[in-house]
Amino acid sequence: MLYLGDTNYKGTDFSFGFDGERLELVPRPGEWDKAQALEPGFCQNGVRHFTGEGVPIESNYFELSPSNAPEKLVVFPESDAFAPEPMLFRSLRVGARAFFELDRRLPVVGLRFHSPHLSKCYDDKAALDMRREREVARFSVSTKRPKPLSCDFTFEGRPVRATLFYIEKMKHGSGEPPLTVESALDLSFGAEDDFSFVFDLAMVARDFLAFCLQASGAEFDAVEVLVEKPANGWYREHTGKDRVVSPGGSLTLSKRPVGCTGEVKYHIPLGIVDGFEGALFQKIADRELSLRHLPSPGRVGVWDDARIILLAASFDQEATLLYPEGIPHKESTMEARSIVVGTLGKAEGEARNKKIRKKVIKLVKRLTRVAEEGDPFSSRMVQVYKDHSSLIEGLCPCLDSKESFTELAERIQALRNSLAHGHLEVAYGDSIVDDVLALEKVVLAIQMLRLGLKDEDVARMVDIARRR
């Protein structure tokens, strides 16, 4: 559908047209001079600016009231939205990354997400119980479903409650099941008119789904916007409630990520370890969980240089957060470091030439930093094994000793270094694939440990995820 109407930006009246992908703003008759005066060279240069001088727009989104539809629109521009059209010198075309479509302007109090994968993550035992009474030709259907699963977290300083639950849907069409059950995720919060907060919260929910599926690019089938409606007398009298929350719009991602279809690798189980979901949402909301290495669902079984480098980068980030003060070292190791650092400090005085001295100083600073702070990639992997040997051996049965895990860590470090420095002549044999798959399990284990799970809980969660 093409939405048309008028809007105002920076005190200037524009006519707009929006088709779900592009928003076009054209100054109204009599507003040309005002539009040109907004910034020098209006609409002549792009990349999310009106001009080439780097002046950003003042709003993260546009609120639009179409004249040809009852809905209210909130359009979020792409980061490189403002690209000029040569044939439309005095107009502005904005690429949209997402938009809200609201039935009416009421306080937004939540989002509801629908995905068939949620059922497998939440509880795959929810089912329909069907009975047939032949004597009276009666057919009955009832549902078996678990209780809702709720947790709390904060996002941008605001409290949010997440609830996983099941919805029954009845159909009457020929050839359709009369009753189906699907799961949904609600994120509820206080009444909001800050649509940037609401949109960013939706991205938290998407990352939550990506972690549960261990695959990036997975999308919800639909996202409903929940609004608060004034209760009428009948509703208040019969239910004792003075507010009604119901779907009042939708959120649409205009450009869906590539590779949204295909088989996923895991379904991380939810509801079997107390506190897991709340900790997971909080880590994602605080941007303290690395998801950069997750493949798209269609590429779960494909390994290439970029994916291995990203997996190694995720291990670096997660290990740093697991050991914020660095890994513990023996007293002899610390003494050896002290000797090395002291020797490096004397190197500056031995350089007579000024040019050489400058280079020596730079090299000494770099080597000193490595000696004092740097824990090699392989050392941190070995430390994880030392602290959680039973867990790692359960996840990777072939790594049944510290020596075998140390060898794997050194191979992974050598592979990471080769790829990161552009040496891409790597033969992907079975041993490398096994090593990378083991590292992937270690990264997932570290993340669950950081979410507060004990070793036995991590092992149980991963085992169930594999079987699902």
C-alpha positions as CSV (number, residue, x, y, z in Angstrom):
1,M,0.0,0.0,0.0
2,L,1.2,3.5,-0.8
3,Y,0.6,5.9,2.1
4,L,0.2,9.6,1.3
5,G,-0.1,12.7,3.4
6,D,1.6,15.8,4.8
7,T,4.1,16.2,7.6
8,N,6.4,18.8,9.0
9,Y,10.2,18.7,9.6
10,K,12.2,21.5,11.1
11,G,9.3,23.9,10.7
12,T,8.9,23.1,7.0
13,D,5.8,21.5,5.5
14,F,6.4,18.4,3.2
15,S,4.1,16.1,1.3
16,F,5.1,12.4,1.8
17,G,4.7,9.1,0.1
18,F,5.6,5.8,1.7
19,D,5.4,2.3,0.2
20,G,6.9,0.3,3.0
21,E,10.5,0.6,1.6
22,R,11.0,4.2,0.6
23,L,9.8,7.5,2.1
24,E,9.8,10.4,-0.2
25,L,9.5,14.0,1.2
26,V,8.7,16.8,-1.2
27,P,8.4,20.5,0.0
28,R,4.9,21.8,-0.2
29,P,4.1,24.7,-2.6
30,G,5.4,27.9,-1.0
31,E,7.9,26.0,1.1
32,W,10.7,25.7,-1.4
33,D,12.8,28.6,0.0
34,K,12.4,27.3,3.6
35,A,13.4,23.8,2.6
36,Q,16.5,25.2,0.8
37,A,17.4,27.3,3.9
38,L,17.2,24.2,6.2
39,E,20.8,23.5,5.3
40,P,23.0,24.8,2.4
41,G,22.7,22.6,-0.6
42,F,19.4,20.9,0.6
43,C,19.1,17.4,-0.9
44,Q,22.3,17.6,-2.9
45,N,24.4,15.0,-0.9
46,G,23.6,11.9,1.0
47,V,24.5,9.4,3.7
48,R,22.0,10.3,6.4
49,H,22.7,14.0,6.0
50,F,20.9,16.8,4.1
51,T,24.3,18.1,3.0
52,G,27.9,17.0,2.6
53,E,29.0,18.9,5.7
54,G,28.0,16.2,8.0
55,V,24.9,17.8,9.6
56,P,22.7,14.9,10.9
57,I,19.0,14.9,11.1
58,E,17.5,15.7,14.5
59,S,15.2,12.8,14.8
60,N,15.8,9.0,14.6
61,Y,12.4,8.4,13.0
62,F,9.5,10.2,11.3
63,E,6.0,10.1,12.7
64,L,3.5,10.3,9.8
65,S,-0.3,10.5,9.7
66,P,-1.5,9.3,6.2
67,S,-4.5,11.0,4.8
68,N,-5.6,7.9,2.9
69,A,-5.5,5.4,5.8
70,P,-6.5,5.4,9.5
71,E,-3.1,4.0,10.6
72,K,-0.4,6.1,12.1
73,L,3.1,5.4,10.8
74,V,6.5,5.6,12.5
75,V,9.3,5.2,10.0
76,F,12.9,4.4,10.9
77,P,15.4,5.5,8.2
78,E,18.4,3.5,7.1
79,S,21.8,4.7,8.3
80,D,22.6,5.7,4.7
81,A,19.0,6.9,4.0
82,F,19.6,10.3,2.5
83,A,20.7,9.7,-1.1
84,P,19.7,12.3,-3.7
85,E,17.7,11.5,-6.8
86,P,19.1,13.4,-9.8
87,M,15.6,13.8,-11.4
88,L,14.1,15.0,-8.1
89,F,16.4,17.8,-7.1
90,R,14.0,19.3,-4.5
91,S,12.8,16.0,-2.9
92,L,14.3,13.6,-0.4
93,R,14.1,9.8,-0.7
94,V,14.6,7.9,2.5
95,G,15.2,4.2,2.7
96,A,13.4,2.6,5.6
97,R,14.8,-0.1,7.8
98,A,11.6,-0.6,9.8
99,F,8.3,1.0,10.4
100,F,5.5,0.8,13.0
101,E,1.9,0.7,11.7
102,L,-0.4,1.8,14.5
103,D,-4.2,1.5,14.4
104,R,-4.5,4.6,16.6
105,R,-2.4,6.8,18.8
106,L,-2.6,5.1,22.2
107,P,0.2,4.5,24.7
108,V,2.4,1.6,23.6
109,V,3.0,-0.8,26.5
110,G,4.5,-3.9,24.9
111,L,5.5,-6.0,21.9
112,R,4.3,-9.5,21.0
113,F,6.5,-11.7,18.9
114,H,5.4,-14.8,17.0
115,S,7.7,-17.6,15.8
116,P,7.3,-21.4,15.4
117,H,10.8,-21.8,16.9
118,L,9.7,-20.4,20.2
119,S,7.6,-23.5,20.8
120,K,10.7,-25.7,20.4
121,C,12.8,-23.5,22.7
122,Y,10.1,-23.0,25.3
123,D,8.5,-26.4,25.7
124,D,8.0,-28.9,22.8
125,K,5.6,-31.0,24.9
126,A,2.7,-28.6,24.4
127,A,0.2,-30.6,22.4
128,L,-3.5,-31.2,21.5
129,D,-5.5,-33.9,23.2
130,M,-8.2,-35.2,20.8
131,R,-11.1,-37.5,21.6
132,R,-13.8,-39.0,19.5
133,E,-17.1,-40.4,20.8
134,R,-18.4,-42.7,18.2
135,E,-21.8,-43.3,19.8
136,V,-22.9,-39.6,19.5
137,A,-20.5,-38.6,16.7
138,R,-18.8,-36.1,18.8
139,F,-15.2,-34.9,18.4
140,S,-13.5,-32.9,21.1
141,V,-10.1,-31.1,21.2
142,S,-8.4,-29.8,24.3
143,T,-4.9,-28.3,24.9
144,K,-2.1,-29.4,27.0
145,R,0.3,-26.6,27.6
146,P,2.8,-25.4,30.2
147,K,2.4,-22.4,32.4
148,P,3.7,-19.0,31.2
149,L,7.4,-18.4,31.8
150,S,8.2,-14.9,32.9
151,C,11.4,-13.0,33.8
152,D,12.4,-9.3,34.4
153,F,15.3,-7.2,33.1
154,T,16.1,-3.6,32.5
155,F,16.7,-1.9,29.2
156,E,17.9,1.7,28.8
157,G,17.0,2.3,32.5
158,R,13.4,1.0,32.1
159,P,12.0,-2.2,33.6
160,V,10.8,-4.8,31.1
161,R,9.0,-8.0,31.7
162,A,9.4,-10.9,29.3
163,T,6.7,-13.6,29.1
164,L,6.6,-16.8,27.0
165,F,3.2,-18.3,26.7
166,Y,0.9,-20.3,24.3
167,I,-1.9,-19.0,22.2
168,E,-4.8,-21.2,20.9
169,K,-6.1,-20.4,17.4
170,M,-9.4,-21.8,16.1
171,K,-10.1,-22.2,12.4
172,H,-13.3,-23.3,10.6
173,G,-12.0,-23.7,7.0
174,S,-12.3,-27.0,5.1
175,G,-9.2,-29.0,5.4
176,E,-7.7,-26.9,8.2
177,P,-7.0,-28.1,11.7
178,P,-9.8,-26.8,14.0
179,L,-7.4,-25.9,16.8
180,T,-3.7,-25.0,16.7
181,V,-1.3,-24.0,19.5
182,E,1.6,-21.7,19.0
183,S,4.0,-19.9,21.4
184,A,4.5,-16.2,21.6
185,L,6.9,-13.8,23.5
186,D,5.6,-10.6,25.2
187,L,7.8,-7.8,26.2
188,S,5.8,-5.4,28.4
189,F,6.9,-2.1,29.8
190,G,5.5,1.2,31.0
191,A,3.5,3.4,28.6
192,E,6.0,4.8,26.0
193,D,5.9,7.3,23.2
194,D,9.7,7.0,22.5
195,F,9.6,4.7,19.5
196,S,13.4,4.5,19.4
197,F,13.2,2.6,22.7
198,V,10.5,0.3,21.4
199,F,12.4,-0.4,18.2
200,D,15.7,-1.1,20.0
201,L,13.9,-3.4,22.4
202,A,12.6,-5.4,19.4
203,M,16.2,-5.8,18.3
204,V,16.9,-7.3,21.8
205,A,14.2,-9.8,21.2
206,R,15.6,-10.7,17.8
207,D,19.0,-11.3,19.4
208,F,17.3,-13.4,22.1
209,L,15.9,-15.6,19.3
210,A,19.2,-15.7,17.5
211,F,20.9,-17.1,20.7
212,C,18.2,-19.6,21.3
213,L,18.6,-20.9,17.7
214,Q,22.4,-20.3,17.6
215,A,21.8,-18.8,14.2
216,S,21.8,-15.2,13.0
217,G,19.2,-13.7,10.7
218,A,16.3,-15.6,12.2
219,E,13.2,-13.5,12.1
220,F,9.9,-13.6,13.9
221,D,6.9,-14.3,11.7
222,A,5.1,-11.3,13.1
223,V,5.6,-8.5,15.7
224,E,2.5,-7.0,17.2
225,V,2.4,-3.6,19.0
226,L,0.5,-3.8,22.3
227,V,-1.4,-0.6,23.3
228,E,-3.3,0.4,26.4
229,K,-7.0,1.1,25.8
230,P,-9.4,2.9,28.1
231,A,-11.6,0.3,29.8
232,N,-15.4,0.6,29.4
233,G,-17.8,0.1,32.3
234,W,-18.7,-3.4,31.4
235,Y,-15.1,-4.6,31.3
236,R,-14.3,-3.0,34.6
237,E,-17.5,-4.3,36.3
238,H,-17.0,-7.9,35.1
239,T,-13.3,-8.3,35.5
240,G,-12.3,-5.9,38.2
241,K,-9.6,-4.4,35.9
242,D,-9.4,-0.8,34.9
243,R,-7.1,-1.2,31.8
244,V,-7.1,-3.2,28.6
245,V,-4.0,-4.2,26.7
246,S,-4.4,-5.6,23.2
247,P,-2.7,-5.5,19.8
248,G,-3.0,-2.1,18.2
249,G,-0.5,-2.3,15.4
250,S,2.6,-4.0,14.0
251,L,6.3,-3.6,13.5
252,T,7.7,-4.5,10.1
253,L,11.3,-4.8,9.1
254,S,11.4,-3.4,5.6
255,K,14.6,-5.2,4.7
256,R,14.8,-8.7,6.2
257,P,18.3,-10.2,6.8
258,V,19.7,-12.5,4.2
259,G,19.2,-16.2,4.9
260,C,16.2,-16.2,7.1
261,T,15.1,-19.6,6.0
262,G,16.7,-23.0,6.5
263,E,17.5,-25.4,9.3
264,V,18.8,-24.1,12.6
265,K,21.5,-26.0,14.6
266,Y,20.2,-25.9,18.1
267,H,17.1,-25.0,20.1
268,I,18.4,-23.8,23.4
269,P,15.9,-25.0,26.1
270,L,14.1,-22.5,28.2
271,G,12.5,-22.9,31.5
272,I,14.6,-25.7,32.9
273,V,17.2,-23.6,34.9
274,D,15.9,-20.8,37.2
275,G,17.1,-17.4,36.3
276,F,18.5,-18.3,32.9
277,E,16.1,-16.3,30.7
278,G,16.3,-13.2,32.8
279,A,20.1,-13.3,32.8
280,L,20.1,-13.9,29.1
281,F,17.9,-11.0,28.3
282,Q,20.0,-8.7,30.6
283,K,23.3,-9.7,29.0
284,I,21.8,-9.0,25.5
285,A,20.2,-5.7,26.6
286,D,23.6,-4.6,28.0
287,R,25.5,-5.8,24.9
288,E,27.6,-8.2,26.9
289,L,27.0,-11.3,24.8
290,S,28.9,-11.9,21.6
291,L,26.6,-13.1,18.7
292,R,28.9,-12.1,15.8
293,H,30.0,-15.6,15.1
294,L,26.5,-17.1,14.6
295,P,25.8,-18.3,11.1
296,S,22.6,-17.7,9.1
297,P,20.2,-20.7,9.2
298,G,21.0,-21.5,5.6
299,R,24.8,-21.6,6.3
300,V,25.0,-23.6,9.6
301,G,27.0,-26.3,8.0
302,V,29.3,-24.0,6.0
303,W,32.7,-22.9,7.4
304,D,34.9,-20.3,5.8
305,D,37.7,-18.0,6.8
306,A,35.4,-15.1,7.9
307,R,33.3,-17.4,10.1
308,I,36.3,-18.9,11.8
309,I,37.8,-15.5,12.5
310,L,34.5,-14.2,14.0
311,L,34.3,-17.4,16.1
312,A,37.8,-16.7,17.5
313,A,36.9,-13.1,18.1
314,S,33.8,-14.2,20.1
315,F,36.0,-16.5,22.2
316,D,38.4,-13.6,22.9
317,Q,35.5,-11.4,24.0
318,E,33.8,-14.1,26.1
319,A,37.0,-15.2,27.7
320,T,37.9,-11.6,28.6
321,L,34.5,-11.2,30.3
322,L,34.9,-14.6,32.1
323,Y,38.3,-13.6,33.4
324,P,38.1,-9.8,33.8
325,E,41.3,-9.7,35.8
326,G,43.2,-12.1,33.5
327,I,43.9,-15.7,34.0
328,P,45.8,-16.7,37.2
329,H,49.5,-17.4,36.9
330,K,52.1,-19.2,39.0
331,E,54.5,-17.1,41.0
332,S,57.4,-18.3,38.8
333,T,55.6,-17.0,35.7
334,M,55.0,-13.6,37.3
335,E,58.7,-13.4,38.3
336,A,59.7,-14.3,34.8
337,R,57.5,-11.6,33.4
338,S,59.1,-9.1,35.8
339,I,62.5,-10.0,34.5
340,V,61.5,-9.6,30.9
341,V,59.8,-6.2,31.5
342,G,62.9,-5.0,33.4
343,T,65.2,-6.1,30.6
344,L,63.0,-4.3,28.0
345,G,63.2,-1.1,30.0
346,K,67.0,-1.1,29.8
347,A,66.9,-1.4,26.0
348,E,66.2,2.3,25.4
349,G,69.4,3.4,27.0
350,E,71.4,1.1,24.8
351,A,70.3,2.8,21.6
352,R,72.7,5.6,20.6
353,N,71.1,6.8,17.4
354,K,68.0,9.0,17.8
355,K,66.0,7.4,15.0
356,I,66.8,3.9,16.3
357,R,65.9,5.0,19.9
358,K,62.4,6.1,18.7
359,K,61.8,2.8,17.1
360,V,63.1,1.0,20.2
361,I,60.8,3.0,22.5
362,K,57.8,2.0,20.4
363,L,58.8,-1.6,20.3
364,V,59.5,-1.7,24.0
365,K,56.1,-0.2,24.8
366,R,54.4,-2.8,22.7
367,L,56.3,-5.8,24.0
368,T,56.0,-4.6,27.6
369,R,52.2,-4.4,27.2
370,V,52.1,-8.0,25.9
371,A,54.4,-9.2,28.7
372,E,52.4,-7.5,31.4
373,E,48.8,-7.9,30.2
374,G,48.5,-10.2,27.3
375,D,47.3,-13.7,27.8
376,P,47.7,-15.7,24.6
377,F,44.6,-17.2,23.0
378,S,45.7,-20.7,23.7
379,S,46.5,-19.9,27.4
380,R,42.9,-18.7,28.0
381,M,41.5,-21.8,26.3
382,V,43.6,-24.0,28.5
383,Q,42.5,-22.1,31.6
384,V,38.8,-22.8,30.7
385,Y,39.7,-26.5,30.6
386,K,41.5,-26.3,33.9
387,D,38.5,-24.7,35.6
388,H,35.8,-26.8,33.9
389,S,37.5,-30.0,32.7
390,S,34.5,-32.3,33.3
391,L,32.2,-30.0,31.3
392,I,34.6,-29.6,28.4
393,E,35.3,-33.3,28.2
394,G,31.5,-33.9,28.2
395,L,31.0,-31.5,25.3
396,C,34.1,-32.8,23.4
397,P,34.7,-36.4,24.2
398,C,37.8,-36.6,22.1
399,L,39.5,-34.0,24.4
400,D,39.9,-36.3,27.4
401,S,43.1,-34.8,28.8
402,K,44.8,-31.4,29.4
403,E,47.5,-32.4,26.9
404,S,45.0,-33.0,24.1
405,F,43.1,-29.8,24.8
406,T,46.4,-27.8,24.9
407,E,47.3,-29.2,21.5
408,L,43.8,-28.2,20.1
409,A,44.2,-24.7,21.6
410,E,47.6,-24.2,20.0
411,R,46.2,-25.4,16.6
412,I,43.3,-23.0,16.9
413,Q,45.6,-20.1,17.8
414,A,47.9,-20.8,14.8
415,L,44.8,-21.1,12.5
416,R,43.4,-17.8,13.9
417,N,46.7,-16.0,13.5
418,S,47.2,-17.2,9.9
419,L,43.7,-16.2,8.8
420,A,43.8,-12.8,10.6
421,H,47.1,-11.9,9.0
422,G,45.9,-12.8,5.5
423,H,47.5,-16.2,5.1
424,L,44.4,-17.9,3.6
425,E,46.1,-21.0,2.1
426,V,44.5,-23.2,4.7
427,A,43.5,-26.8,3.8
428,Y,40.2,-27.5,5.5
429,G,40.7,-31.1,6.5
430,D,38.8,-33.1,9.1
431,S,41.1,-32.2,11.9
432,I,40.5,-28.4,11.4
433,V,36.8,-28.9,11.2
434,D,36.8,-30.9,14.4
435,D,38.9,-28.2,16.1
436,V,36.6,-25.4,15.0
437,L,33.5,-27.3,16.1
438,A,35.0,-27.9,19.5
439,L,35.8,-24.2,19.8
440,E,32.2,-23.4,18.9
441,K,31.0,-25.6,21.8
442,V,33.5,-24.0,24.2
443,V,32.2,-20.5,23.3
444,L,28.6,-21.6,24.0
445,A,29.7,-23.1,27.3
446,I,31.5,-19.9,28.4
447,Q,28.4,-17.9,27.6
448,M,26.2,-20.1,29.7
449,L,28.7,-20.0,32.5
450,R,28.7,-16.2,32.4
451,L,24.9,-16.4,32.6
452,G,25.3,-17.9,36.0
453,L,24.8,-21.6,35.2
454,K,26.8,-24.4,36.9
455,D,28.8,-26.9,35.0
456,E,26.2,-29.6,35.3
457,D,23.5,-27.2,34.2
458,V,25.5,-26.2,31.1
459,A,26.0,-29.8,30.2
460,R,22.3,-30.5,30.5
461,M,21.3,-27.4,28.6
462,V,23.6,-28.2,25.7
463,D,22.6,-31.9,25.6
464,I,18.9,-31.0,25.4
465,A,19.7,-28.3,22.7
466,R,21.4,-30.9,20.6
467,R,18.5,-33.4,20.9
468,R,16.0,-30.7,19.9
